[in-house]
Amino acid sequence: MLLTNVAVKNRTTVLVLMLLIIVVGMESYLTLPRESSPDVDIPYILVTTTYEGASPEDIENTVTKEIEKELSGLDDLEEITSISAEGMSMITIEFTPDVRIEDALQRVRDRVEIAKADLPLDAEEPIVRDINISEFPIVIVNISGDISPVRLKLIADQLEDAIEGVPGVLNVDVLGALEREIRIEVDQDRLAAYGLTIPEILGLVPSENVNVSAGGLETEGTRFNIRLPAEFTEPEEVETLQVADRNGQPIYLTDIATVRDTFKDRTSYARINGKDSISLNIQKRIGADIIPIAETVRHILSVAREQAPDGVEFAITMDESKDIRNMLADLENNIISGLVLVVVVLMLFMGLRSSLVVALAIPMSMLISFSMIQLLGYTLNMIVLFSLILSLGMLVDNAIVIVENIHRHIEMGYSRIEAAQLGTAEVAWPVIASTATTIAAFAPMLFWPGIVGDFMKYLPITVIIVLSSSLFVALVINPTIAAMAASAGTKSASDHPHTSRTIRAYRWLLNQALHHRVVTISLTVLLLLAFVIVYGKRGEGVDFFPDLDPIRARINIRCPQGTHIDETNRLAALVEERVEQFRGDIEHVITNVGSESGSAVGVGGEAT
């Protein structure tokens, strides 16, 4: 074979190539980002519009329907679903799986821009965004303790700031925290006595400073949302604001209103093992390495534990980097154990030198594969790692066939170079055909449609890369090293005393089968039918993945649209009580109700 002939004649070049493969492959393995899931475009786009103070009915009629009317004419549209809650509209647009998400996002933005002309003037700007894998948390930290909610929130804020500074962290969502609010409750009679109006008060407080934080102003039966200066830290500072001047006498806010230091209406609840907590959901950027992020978060938590008051507990209730670490350890262990087993087993039949030549196929093929994976821009995610582990058992097949045939030619009297060239040429096409048939078995997975297909395509691509790499090693590197390391006195496997008895038994069985071809074929067909019948009667069916004992269970509670978050929280607490009876088998019970982006009336009243 031409490729093998060139390689064997230029052994120094092949050795340099091997060194290059080792350097580049190791660099690729060490620098490839580790993450739990591949970066896949999900064909969903969300349009969220906030309209403070509006009822769900008003939201639906004045916001949701107006936007839906413009979106209904989009191309490649599968379905539009919407939720209209108090103060907020959320529309989900599902596109066909083959749509380019960037194009779809731009088209939705264009349609929403048109719909804005028909929205209420005091409604906020609609937010259009796609759903990305990076939005799912990689680490969840729960903070709880027997301290005041204000102090617990302060600890959570400090932890949030520290984690958001970690390279690769996209965002930290905080759930269950009470937000401080300075609330102004106006006395209408006193307001009228001084000849003042609500709009004057609404305009006064924010004008004191441009850096503002949320607050509220209440009258009898009516509440107005306002924003307070961020510099206001105590109610007394707000009370001393001068709101007007009458006959040379200043009128202060405390003369017409009561200022209370309280909390915002809750938009979320979080608990761990029945105790109130604050949950930090940590998201990473696309392509960022999950392992160093998780390690840095753990270091930040260890420092926070030392500095926190007594009784404050920090618990990592989810860490996706654990699974990645385990799979990387499995891959490395399988490579090492595979090398050892190949050397030990083949050494019994082919000698130490030949077994080492064959074993060389494992690391060289994997290093080439790592380089190709990095070249394609992939990451070491769960599917790629699973595919690499799956392919490990097929790496030495080609090398065994070729190296054994080379040794057979050496015993026939050929020189090592001639044996490497002739021995490889004789079996090259059968080896290529064998590899091609294996690749063909995985190739149909490339055409798996939908989001699942986008995820699973990494499996056949990785397997094809690994098998192609092993074929290259078998045709180029193995013959070259065999020509340099083989010994003329080395026996072939078929003549080794350990295998001679097996070979004689196999020859006898083969002769019997060839002399009784009709019986052999009939018996084969009958056995096949018998297995099909037995499997059909007693088989457990077909599953894509085997059933495994779960490491976590999830209970979703979805209440009717408009359900207040406190009612949803009450129902979630009832579920917690039922779960308590299984406490001996459970490490943590984590409850999240609502979301920070929601309103006091949750979007459908959701809890987990």
N, C-alpha and C positions, 0 to 999 in steps of 0.2 A: 504494500500500500504506500502511495507516494508520501503522505503525511508522516507515516512512521519511518520510512526510509530517510527522509530529510532529517528527522529528529535524531535517529540513531547515528547518522553521519556527522551531526553537529552537536555532540554531547555537551560540550562546554556551553554552547548557547542554551541548551535545555536546562543545565544547572543554574545558569544566570536567571532564566525564566522562573525556575522553581524558587530561587531566592526572592525574586520580585513578587511572586504570588504570596509567599510567606509574609513579606513586609506589608504589602498592600492589604492582604486578607486580614491580618491581625489588626492593622489600623482601622479597617472597616468595621470589624467586630467590636472594637473598643469604642468607636465613635458613633455607631448606629444608634439612633434614639430608640429607647424602649418605651412602649406604651401598650395599653390594654387592648385598644381597638384600632383598626386601620382608619385612615381619614377617608370617609365616604360621604358623598353629598346625599343628604336626605331631602327628597323633593317636597318639602313642606315650607311654607312661608307664613309668618305671623304678622298681623297688622293690629297693633294695640293703640287705642285712643282713650285718653283720660278726659272726663267731663265732670269736674267736681260738683257734687250736690245734686246731680241728676238721678232720677229714679230709673230702675231697669227698663220700664216701659218707655220713658223718654229717650234713654240711650238707644234702645232698639229702633225707635221711629226716626230719630233725628241723626243718629250716627251710623249704627250698624247697617240699616237698610240702604242708606245713601252710598256707603262704600261698597256693599255687596252688589248694588246695581251696576256700578262701574266695573267691578271685577268679573261679573258673570260672562263677559264676552271675550275673556282671555283664551288664547290658543293653548293646547296641550293641558287643558284643565280637567282634573278628575272629579274633585268635590270641593265645596266650600261649606265649612261649618263655623258657627259663631256662638258666642256667649255674651249676653248683655247683662251685666251686673250693676250694682249701684256705683255710679261714678266711673265706670269703665266698660269699654267694648273690646272684645278680643275675637278676631277673625282668623281662622286657619284655612289656608289655601293649599290643597294637595294637587300636585302636577303628576303627569305620567313619569314613570321611572327613567325614561331616556332623555328627559329635558335637561338642558344645561342650566344649572341653578343660578349662575350669574345672569344669564339672559332673562330667566323668569323673575328674578329679583328686580331687575331694572324695569321690566314690563309692569310689575305690580306697583312699583314706585310711581311710574308714569300715570297709571290709572288712579292711584290714591291722590296724586297731585290734582287731577281733574276733579275728584270728588270733594276736595277740601273747600271748594267754592260753595257747596251746599251744606256744609257743616255749621253748627252754631259758632258764633264769633268767639265765645268764651271757652270753647273746647280747645284742649291742648293739641299740639302738632301730632298727627298720627306717626307711630314708630313702626317702620317696616324692617323686618329682619328674618334671616333664614335660621333654621335649626341646625346646629352644628354639634358634632360628637364632642367637641371640646367643652361644651356647656355642661356636660354631665360631670359630676364631681369625681375626683380621683381619690381624695382623702376627705373624710368627715370627722370633725373633732367636736365633741360635746363637753361643755363646761357646766359644772353644777357645784353647789355648795350651800352651806348654811350661813349665807351672808345676804345683805340687802340686794334687791334687784339692781339698784344704782351701781353698787360696787362691782357686782357681777358683770354688768354691762361695760364698766370701765375696763375690767380685765379683758373682756372679749374684744373691745376696741383696740387695746394695746396689742393683743395677739393678732388681730386682723391686720393692723398696720405692719407688723413684723413679717407676717406671711406674704402679704402683697408685695413686699420688697424682694422676695425670693426670685431669682432668675427663672423664667419659664412659667410662672404663675400668672394666669390671665385675670382671675377675679376671685374674691372670697365673698360668698353670700352668707349673710347672718340671719338666722331664724330664731324666733322666740325671745328676742331682746325687747325690753321696754324702753321706748324712746322718751326722753324727758321733754316736757312741753310747759311753757309758761302760758297760762290761759287767762284771758281777760273777760270778766263777766260784767256787762254794763247794766247800770240801773237806769231804766228808761225815764223815770220821773226826775231824777237828778240831772240826767242829760238834757231833758226839756227845760228844766229850771234855768240852766245856764245858756239856753238857746243854741245848743250844739246838735249835730246830726251824726248818725252812724258813719256815713261816707267820710266825714272829717276825721273821725277816729281811725278808720281803716287806712286812710292816707297818711296819717301822722306817724304811726309807729314804724312802718317800714322805711320811711324817709330819713330816719335817724342814722341809718347805716346801710350800705349796700350789701354787706355780708350778712345774710339773713338765714334764719332757721324756722322751721314750721311752728305755728301756734294757732290759737283760735280765739274768736271773740264771740261771746254769747249775750243775747238779750232775752227777754221773756218769750220763750217759744221759738226763737230763731237763733241760729248759729252762723257766723261768718268765718271763713278760713282766711287767716292773714299770715304774714311772715315777720318774725322778730329779729332784731340784730343779733348776730352771733356773739357779740361782745357782752350781751346781757347774760349774766350768770346767776343772778339772784332776783327774786320778785321785787325787792325793794328798789332796785335800779329802774324797773319799769314803772313802779308806782310814782316815782318822783319826776316822771316826764311831764313837762308843761304842755297842756293841750290848748290853752287859750288864755286870754287876758281880758278881764272885765273891770272897768273903772280903775285901772291901775293895779288890780289885784290878780296875781297869777292863779290859774286854775290847773291843778295837777290831775293826773289820771286817777289817783287814789280818791279824788273828790267825787268822781262819777262812776267808778267801777271798782270791783274787787279783783285783785290779781292773785292767782293761785299757781303754786309750783306743783305740777302734776305730771301725768304721762299722756302720750298720744293714745288714741283708740288703737287697740291691738289689731295688727294684721296677721300675726302668726303666733303660734305656741310651740314650744319644744320641751320635751321631757325625756329623761333617761332613767329607767327603772323606777318610774313613778315620781321622780323628783324634777321640779322645774329646772330647765337647763337652757343654755344658749348653744345653738348648733352652728358651726362654721363649715360650710360646704366649699371646698377648695377646687377650683377649676384650673386646668393647665392650658397653655397655648398649643396650637396645632404643631406637631413635630417636636415638641419639647420632650426631654427624657424624663420619664415618670420616676425613675429610681432616685436620682439625686434630689429631685423635688421632695419626695417623701422623706428621704433621710434628713434633709434640712428642716422640714416641718417637725420631725421628731426631736431634732436638736433644739429647736425653738421651744417646743413643749417642755423639754427637760429643764431648760432655763426658767420657763414660766412657773413650773412646779416649785422650784427653789424659792422664787420670789413671791409666790402667792400666799395669802393668809391661810391659816390652819382651817381645814375643813373643805377647801376648794379642791375639786377633783377634775382632772383632765382625762378624757377617754377617747381613744381613736376607735370609732365604731365601724369604719370602713377604710381599707387601704388596698387599692388595686395593685399597688406595686408588689405586694406579697405574691400574687399569682405569677407575675412576670419573673420575679426572683426564682420562684420554684421551677418555672419552665426553663429558665436559663441554666439553673443547676442541673435539671434533668438532661438538657442538651449536652452540657459539658461532661456530665457523668457517663452518658451514653457514648460519647466520642471516646473517652478514655477507656471505658470497659470494652467497647467494640474493638479498639486497638489491641488490648490485652488478649481478648478472646480469639481474635483472628490470628495473632502471633502464636498463641499456645496451641490452638487446634491445627493450624496449617504446619506448624513446626513438626508435628508428629508424622506428617505425610510428605512435606515438601522441603524440610530442612529450615534452618533459622534464616538464612539469607533470603530464600524465596518468600518465606512468610512475612519478612520485613518489607520486601518489595510490594507484596499485595497489600499489606496494612497501610502502606504509604497512600493508598487511594483514599482512605477516609479523611485524614486532615487536609490533603491537597484539594479534594473535591469540595469540602466545606469552606475552605478559605477562598476558593474561586467563587463559590456561591455567595459568600458574604460581600465580596467585591461587587458582584453583579447586582445584588439586592440594593446596595448603596448607590450604584450607578443608576438604577431605575427610580431612585428617590423613595424607596419603601422604608419602613421602620421595622424593628423587631417587635411586632405585636403578637398577640396570642395566636392568631391564625398562621402567621409566618413561622413562629417557633414550633407550633404543632406540626407543620408541614416538614420542617427540617428534621424533627425527631422521627416522623413517619418515614422519611427517605433514607435515614441512616442505614437501615438493614439492607438496602439495595445497592450500596456503594461498592462493595467488593466483588460482586458477581462477575462483572466484565474483567476485572483484574485477574481473578482466579483462572478464568478460561484462557486468557492470553498468556499469562506467566507459565501456566502448565504446558501449553503448546510450545512455548519457547524452549523449555527444558527438554521436551521430547525431541526437538530438533538438535539440541546440543548432544544428546545421547546418540543421535544418528550420525554424529561426526562433523556436524557443521561448526564453524567458528561462532563465537558469541554474537558477533555483529550479524552474520548471515542468519543465525538462528532467530535473532530478534526480528529481523526483517521478514523472513519466510514464515516463521511461526505466527506473527501478528497478521500477515497478509492472508493466511489460510482461514483464520476465524474472524477477520475484521467485519465482513458483511453480516455473518450471523449475529455477531455482537451488536452491530448497529441496528439490525432488524429487531433483535430482542429488546433493546432500549426503546426503539420507536414504538413497539407494541405496548410497552408499559406506559409511555408518554400518551399514547392514543387512548388508554383507559381513563386518564385524567382530563384529557382535552375537552370532552363535552361539558365539563363544569365551567369552562370559560364562557359558555353561552347561557348560563343560568340567568333568567330575567329578574328584574326588580331589585329592591334594596338588598335582599338576601344574596342575590347574585353578585352585587357590588362588593359585599363582604367576602363571599366565598371564593371569588376569582383569585385571591391571593394564594389559596391552597394549590390549585393546579399550576399556577405560574411558578411558585417556589419549587414544587416537585420537578417541573420541567427544567428549571435552572440547575437543580442539584443533579439530576440524572444526566443532563447534557455535560455538566462539569465532570462527572465520573467517566463518561465516555471519552472525553478529551484526555483525561488522565490515563485511561487504559490504553489509548492509541498512541500517545506521545510520551508521557513520563514513565509509565511502567516498562515499556520495551527498552527505553534508553537506560534506565537504572538496572534492568535485568541484564542487558548486554555488558554492563560494567561490573555487576556484582555476582553474576551467576558463575557457578563452578561446573566444570565439565563432568565432575564425578557425582554430581547431585542426581539422585534417582527421581524419576517421575512418580507421581502419586499412584498411578495404576500398578506399578511394580513394587510398591512398598509392602513389606510383610504385614503391616497392620491392615492393609486393604485388599490383599490378594484373595482372602477367603470371601470377602464381600463381592469382589469382582467375579469370582467363579460362580457364586450363587446367582448373581445378576445375569451372567451369560447363559446359564442353564434356563432361567426363567424366560429370558428373551427368546431363546431357541424354541422353547415350548409354545410361546405365544405366536411366533412366526410360522410354525408348522401347523398350528390350529387357529388359523386366522378367523374363521367364522365363529368358532366357540368364543374366542377372545372378544370379538366385537359384540356378540350377543350378550355375553356376561357383563360387558361394560355398560351397554344400554340398560340391561335389567337392574344393575346396581344404581344407575342414575335415576331410573324411574322409582326405585325403592326409596332412595333418599328424598326425592321430591314428595312422594306420598307420606313418608314418615314426618317430614318437616311440615307438610300441610296439615297433618292431623295433630301433631304435638308441638309445633313451633309456636313461638311467642309473638310472631309478627315481625314487622320491619320498623325500626326506628332510626332516624338520622343520627341521633346521639343516644348512648345507653342511659338508663335511669341510674342516677347517683344519689346518694344521701345528700339532701340540701344542707348548706352551711348557714342559710338564712331564709326566713319566710317573710313575706310581705302581705299586709292586709291594707287594702285601699277602701276608704270610706268616701262615698260621693253622695252628698245631700242635694235636694232640689235647688235649682237656681234661686238665689236670693236668700238662702239660709244664712243667718248671722254666724259669724265665726265662733262666738261663744257657745252656740248650740252645737256646732260641729265639734268643738272641743269637748263638750259634755259627752257626746256620743263616743268620741275617741277614748275618753276616760273609762267608759263602760267596757269597751273592748279590752283595755288594759287590765281591768279587774278579772275578766274571763281568762286572759292569758296567764295571769299570776299562778293559776293552778298547775301550770307546767314549768314553774320557775326553776325546778331542779335541773332541767335539761337546757335551760336558756342562760346565756352569758349576759346579754343586754336586751332590754326592751326599749326601743327608741321610738318616740312619737313626734311627728311633725304635723302641725295643723296650719293651713293657709300658707301664705308666702309674703315676703317683704314687699313685693310689688303690688299686692292686692289691696283691697279696701277692707273696712271693718266687716262688710258683708262679703265673704269669700267668693271667688269665682266658682259657683256651683257648690261651695262648701266642701272642700276636699281635705282629706287627712290621710296620713300613712302611719 
